[in-house]
Structures are given as structure tokens and as C-alpha cells.
């Protein structure tokens, strides 16, 4: 049973950040690494992700991207409702689908949609959006303690780990009951810095949750994105740390922290 695990979501084809995160987590003593889905999207060369996952023995589950790609759907099923968000989501998905091999798409379909783990006596449930919907957005500002507590009870869990929103947060719901959005590592958490962030969890009498920023060669990634003719808006997010797309889904409190 591991005492320290690293968890992240949303690789978004950012194989350079993925390698940097895995090396950092191993250096900090993480005994197991987990990804909560969305391996592709946004970045260049999606087929460069799987070899890194295999090298560092990262256990992954499906996100909406894996579900859609493996089933050869025409869109990412990201859950956006605004036309502006969907415009960029469509560009991202079409590029990722075109550049992902059929073999990789088939492999994505073999991944579980959720994962359970005993972690220091805590019943851990890992899901992409939420345990009830793969593309559900669990935002800190709109997910009340009572709502999250009911979700833990319904799904017989003490610690729920999710991603999908792109923004990390931790809410403690009483003794030995927690919900953590582990964030994503494919792009920065909309904070004006180019580093990406993963979550390091350490078991013990009290659960320790750390959000760890990691620098990587983001200028190289930006160059590769430009070479692949991905949108300038995507590239600017990598370079500046500010989101320029998929902003309309943000609740008011999270949007107020944005530059755009």
C-alpha cells in the first residue's frame, strides 16, 4: 500500500510537462503515479504521451477525450455550453483525433472509467469529472460542502479525486473526508505563470495534500505548437500562464481571477 502518491489530470498532449512532473514526483518520493484522463487536446503530438506514461508506470483512467477518441466520436464531449468555448474545443479535438494513431485510440478504450484505492485506510475514488458524469465540472466556488459530502456517501468514499476543470482545489469535509480537484498538467492553472501543477498526497494520521508547481520547457512546447499550426490563443496560454480560451464555462468567482 503506497504512502505517497502523485495524481494529475489533463495532460493535453503536453508530453514535456508530463515528463517533468513524473520526474519531480518520483524525486519527492511518490510511490505511485495516477492520471485522471484527458491525455490529448490542446497541445502538439498526442502520440508522444503514451511512451512517457509507460516509462514512469503511470496508471490512467478515461477522461472524456479517451471516451470520445476510443469510440470515434465526432466531438470531445467536453461539456461546454457556450459557442466560443465549443469553437476552440472543436479545433483541439479535430487536431488530436487526426494525430492520434488508431492503436492508441484502441488502447484508450481499455482504460477504466474510475479507479478505487485503499490509501492509508481511506477509501479513495478517482474519477475524471465526477463519479456520476465524466464531463461534470466540479468548481470550488459552486461545489458546496453538503453537495460534496452527499457525493462521498453515495459513492462510498472517504477521498474523492477529480480533474476536468483545469483548476486545483481541496475541500476538507470533516475528519478523514476530503474532495480534491487535482488540476491538470497540460496547461497552467490560469495564474499568470507558465508552470503546471500536480497533486502530491501523503497518508498518515492526517492526509497531506500538496499542490506542486513544476517548470518545464514551455517555450519548446510553444514552438512545436506553432509548427503544428495550432491556434495562437493556445500558444499564448502556454507562454503567459493565462487562459485565452474555454473561459465562458468558468463560474463568476473563478472568472474574476482571470486576465481575460
C-alpha positions as CSV (number, residue, x, y, z in Angstrom):
1,X,0.0,0.0,0.0
2,X,1.6,3.3,-1.1
3,X,2.1,6.1,1.5
4,X,2.7,8.8,-1.1
5,X,1.0,9.2,-4.5
6,X,1.1,11.8,-7.2
7,X,-2.1,12.5,-9.1
8,X,-2.9,14.7,-12.0
9,X,-5.3,15.1,-14.9
10,X,-5.4,16.8,-18.3
11,X,-2.1,16.0,-19.9
12,X,-3.5,17.7,-23.0
13,X,-0.7,16.3,-25.2
14,X,1.9,18.2,-23.2
15,X,4.4,15.4,-23.1
16,X,7.2,17.8,-22.0
17,X,5.3,18.8,-18.8
18,X,4.3,15.2,-18.2
19,X,7.9,14.0,-18.1
20,X,8.9,16.9,-15.8
21,X,6.0,16.2,-13.5
22,X,6.8,12.5,-13.3
23,X,10.4,13.1,-12.6
24,X,9.5,15.7,-9.9
25,X,7.0,13.3,-8.2
26,X,9.5,10.4,-8.2
27,X,12.1,12.8,-6.7
28,X,9.7,13.7,-3.9
29,X,9.1,10.0,-3.0
30,X,5.8,9.3,-4.8
31,X,5.4,5.5,-4.8
32,X,2.7,5.5,-7.4
33,X,1.5,7.9,-10.1
34,X,-2.0,8.3,-11.4
35,X,-3.6,10.2,-14.3
36,X,-7.3,11.0,-14.3
37,X,-7.7,11.3,-18.1
38,X,-7.7,13.7,-21.0
39,X,-4.3,12.7,-22.3
40,X,-4.8,14.5,-25.6
41,X,-6.1,18.0,-26.5
42,X,-4.7,21.5,-26.8
43,X,-1.0,20.6,-27.4
44,X,1.0,19.0,-30.2
45,X,2.0,15.4,-31.0
46,X,-0.5,13.5,-28.8
47,X,1.1,10.1,-29.6
48,X,4.2,11.2,-27.6
49,X,2.3,11.0,-24.3
50,X,1.8,7.2,-24.1
51,X,5.6,6.3,-24.1
52,X,6.1,8.7,-21.1
53,X,3.2,7.1,-19.2
54,X,4.7,3.7,-19.8
55,X,8.2,4.7,-18.8
56,X,7.0,6.1,-15.5
57,X,4.3,3.4,-15.0
58,X,1.5,6.0,-14.7
59,X,-1.9,4.3,-14.2
60,X,-4.6,6.2,-16.1
61,X,-8.3,6.3,-16.3
62,X,-10.5,7.6,-19.1
63,X,-11.5,11.2,-19.4
64,X,-14.0,12.5,-21.9
65,X,-11.2,12.6,-24.5
66,X,-10.3,8.9,-24.2
67,X,-14.0,8.0,-24.3
68,X,-14.6,10.0,-27.4
69,X,-11.4,9.1,-29.3
70,X,-11.7,5.4,-28.5
71,X,-15.4,5.3,-29.7
72,X,-14.5,7.5,-32.7
73,X,-17.0,10.2,-31.8
74,X,-17.1,13.5,-33.7
75,X,-16.5,15.7,-30.7
76,X,-14.8,15.7,-27.3
77,X,-17.9,15.7,-25.2
78,X,-16.2,18.3,-23.0
79,X,-19.4,19.6,-21.6
80,X,-19.2,23.2,-22.8
81,X,-22.3,25.2,-23.5
82,X,-21.0,28.5,-24.9
83,X,-20.3,28.7,-28.7
84,X,-16.9,30.4,-28.0
85,X,-15.8,27.5,-25.8
86,X,-17.1,24.9,-28.3
87,X,-15.3,26.6,-31.2
88,X,-11.8,26.1,-29.7
89,X,-12.8,22.7,-28.2
90,X,-13.7,21.6,-31.8
91,X,-10.3,22.7,-33.2
92,X,-8.5,20.9,-30.4
93,X,-10.4,17.7,-30.8
94,X,-10.1,17.5,-34.6
95,X,-6.4,18.0,-34.4
96,X,-5.9,15.4,-31.6
97,X,-8.1,12.9,-33.4
98,X,-6.2,13.3,-36.6
99,X,-2.8,13.0,-34.9
100,X,-3.7,10.1,-32.6
101,X,-3.0,6.6,-34.0
102,X,-5.7,4.0,-34.3
103,X,-3.7,1.8,-32.0
104,X,-3.6,4.5,-29.3
105,X,-7.3,5.1,-29.7
106,X,-8.0,1.4,-29.2
107,X,-5.7,1.4,-26.1
108,X,-7.7,4.3,-24.6
109,X,-10.8,2.3,-24.8
110,X,-9.3,-0.4,-22.5
111,X,-8.7,2.1,-19.7
112,X,-11.1,2.0,-16.7
113,X,-13.5,4.9,-16.2
114,X,-12.9,5.1,-12.5
115,X,-10.3,3.7,-10.0
116,X,-10.5,2.7,-6.4
117,X,-7.6,2.6,-3.9
118,X,-7.1,1.9,-0.2
119,X,-4.8,4.8,0.8
120,X,-3.8,4.8,4.5
121,X,-7.2,3.3,5.4
122,X,-9.1,5.8,3.3
123,X,-11.4,4.7,0.6
124,X,-10.2,6.6,-2.5
125,X,-12.3,7.0,-5.6
126,X,-10.7,8.5,-8.7
127,X,-12.9,9.9,-11.5
128,X,-12.4,12.4,-14.3
129,X,-15.3,14.9,-14.0
130,X,-17.2,13.3,-11.1
131,X,-18.3,9.8,-10.2
132,X,-21.7,10.5,-11.8
133,X,-20.6,12.1,-15.1
134,X,-17.3,12.0,-17.0
135,X,-17.6,15.6,-18.1
136,X,-19.1,17.2,-14.9
137,X,-17.3,20.4,-13.8
138,X,-16.7,20.4,-10.0
139,X,-15.6,24.0,-9.3
140,X,-14.6,25.1,-5.8
141,X,-16.9,28.1,-5.8
142,X,-20.0,26.1,-6.8
143,X,-19.5,22.8,-5.1
144,X,-20.9,23.1,-1.6
145,X,-19.7,21.1,1.3
146,X,-23.1,19.4,1.7
147,X,-23.2,18.5,-2.0
148,X,-19.7,17.0,-1.9
149,X,-20.5,15.2,1.3
150,X,-23.5,13.6,-0.3
151,X,-21.4,12.6,-3.2
152,X,-18.9,10.8,-1.0
153,X,-21.7,9.0,0.8
154,X,-23.4,7.9,-2.4
155,X,-20.2,6.5,-3.8
156,X,-18.9,5.0,-0.5
157,X,-15.7,7.0,-0.5
158,X,-13.6,9.0,2.0
159,X,-11.4,10.7,-0.5
160,X,-12.6,11.7,-4.0
161,X,-10.1,12.8,-6.6
162,X,-11.3,14.5,-9.8
163,X,-10.0,16.8,-12.5
164,X,-11.6,18.2,-15.7
165,X,-12.0,21.9,-14.7
166,X,-8.3,22.7,-15.0
167,X,-8.2,24.3,-11.6
168,X,-6.9,22.5,-8.5
169,X,-8.5,22.8,-5.1
170,X,-9.0,20.9,-1.8
171,X,-12.1,20.8,0.4
172,X,-12.0,19.1,3.8
173,X,-15.4,17.8,4.9
174,X,-14.6,16.7,8.4
175,X,-12.4,14.0,9.9
176,X,-10.9,11.8,7.2
177,X,-13.3,13.0,4.4
178,X,-11.9,15.1,1.6
179,X,-12.5,16.1,-2.0
180,X,-9.6,17.2,-4.2
181,X,-9.6,18.5,-7.7
182,X,-6.1,17.6,-8.7
183,X,-5.9,20.1,-11.6
184,X,-4.2,19.5,-14.9
185,X,-0.7,19.5,-16.1
186,X,-1.3,20.3,-19.8
187,X,-1.6,24.0,-19.3
188,X,-1.1,26.4,-16.4
189,X,-3.9,26.9,-13.8
190,X,-4.8,30.4,-15.2
191,X,-2.5,32.2,-12.7
192,X,-0.1,34.1,-15.0
193,X,2.8,31.7,-14.5
194,X,3.9,29.1,-17.1
195,X,4.5,26.3,-14.6
196,X,2.0,23.5,-14.3
197,X,0.7,21.9,-11.1
198,X,0.1,18.4,-9.9
199,X,-1.1,17.0,-6.6
200,X,1.0,15.0,-4.1
201,X,-0.9,13.1,-1.4
202,X,0.7,11.6,1.7
203,X,-1.2,9.3,4.0
204,X,-0.9,9.3,7.8
205,X,-2.9,10.3,10.8
206,X,-3.9,13.4,8.8
207,X,-4.0,13.4,5.0
208,X,-1.4,15.8,3.5
209,X,-2.4,17.4,0.2
210,X,0.2,19.4,-1.7
211,X,-0.2,21.3,-5.0
212,X,3.2,21.2,-6.5
213,X,4.2,23.6,-9.3
214,X,6.7,22.3,-11.9
215,X,8.6,24.2,-14.5
216,X,9.3,22.6,-17.9
217,X,10.5,23.7,-21.3
218,X,7.3,25.6,-22.2
219,X,9.0,27.7,-24.9
220,X,9.9,24.5,-26.7
221,X,6.3,23.3,-26.5
222,X,5.1,26.7,-27.8
223,X,7.4,26.4,-30.8
224,X,6.1,22.9,-31.5
225,X,2.5,24.1,-31.3
226,X,3.3,26.9,-33.8
227,X,4.9,24.4,-36.1
228,X,1.8,22.3,-35.9
229,X,-0.3,25.4,-36.7
230,X,-2.3,25.2,-33.5
231,X,-4.2,28.4,-32.6
232,X,-2.2,31.4,-31.3
233,X,-4.6,31.6,-28.4
234,X,-3.4,28.1,-27.2
235,X,0.2,29.1,-27.6
236,X,-0.2,32.3,-25.6
237,X,-1.7,30.3,-22.7
238,X,1.4,28.2,-22.6
239,X,3.7,31.2,-22.7
240,X,1.9,33.5,-20.3
241,X,0.1,31.2,-17.9
242,X,-3.3,33.0,-18.6
243,X,-6.2,31.1,-20.3
244,X,-7.3,32.7,-23.5
245,X,-9.9,30.1,-24.4
246,X,-12.6,28.0,-22.8
247,X,-13.3,30.8,-20.3
248,X,-17.1,31.1,-20.6
249,X,-17.6,27.9,-18.6
250,X,-15.9,29.5,-15.6
251,X,-18.1,30.5,-12.6
252,X,-18.1,34.1,-11.6
253,X,-15.6,33.8,-8.8
254,X,-13.1,31.8,-10.9
255,X,-13.6,34.1,-13.9
256,X,-12.8,37.1,-11.7
257,X,-9.3,35.8,-11.2
258,X,-8.6,35.6,-14.9
259,X,-6.9,38.2,-17.0
260,X,-9.4,37.8,-19.9
